[in-house]
């Protein structure tokens, strides 16, 4: 995880922060893992948003799992 100094943190766009008051920055996978590790420190109302953003960052670039046969034929 890259360490964020004050200037680098200020330079991040607001969309990078998932918690209230510019908390829980998730600019990379290292920060996503850290956010999941500290999610209990966040207000309960912010936890779903933080978890979703962190998991999306961790799974970014990974190949989607192929659907099972039952899923393929369920839509027919």
N, C-alpha and C positions, 0 to 999 in steps of 0.2 A: 504494500500500500504506500503510495506516495504521500509524504507529509505535506499538509497544506499550511502554508504560513498565512499571515493575515492578509497580505496583498493578493495572494493567489485565491484565497477564499472570497475576497470581495469581488474578484474578477469573474467568478463563476456566475452563470446566469441563474436567475431565480428558479427556473424549472429543475435545476440540479438538486435543490433542497426539498426533501419530502416531509420534513417535520415542521412544527410550528416555529415561527421566529427564526427562519433560516437555519434550522437544525437538521441533522441527518443528511449531509451532502452525500450524494451517490454518483460521483463522476466516473468511477471505474469499479472493477470487480473487487478489489481490495476493500474499498469503502463499502461496497454492498455486503461483504462478509462481516465487516465491523458493525454495520447497521443491524444486521440480523442478530449479532451477538449482544447488542445493547438495546434491543427493541423493548425490553421490559422497563427501560428508563423513560420511554416515551409515553405521552398521555394515551389512554386506551382508545380514544377516538382517532388518533393518528396512526395507530399500529397497522391497520389493514393497508393503508396507502403506502407506508414505509415497506412493509413486507412484500407487497406486489411489485414495487419499484426495484427492490433489492433482488428479488427472484428473477425478474425480467432481465436485469443486468447480468446476473450469473448465468442465465441460459441464453444470453445473446450470442448469436453466431453458431449455436449448436444445431445440428441437424434434427428436424422434427422426427418423432418416432412414427414409423409406418402404422397405419390403422390395422386392426385385427380383422380377420375374415368376418366376424360377426358385426363389426362396425361397418364394413363395406357393404354387406348385404342387408343391413337394417334399413338403409335409406331407399331400397328398391321396393 
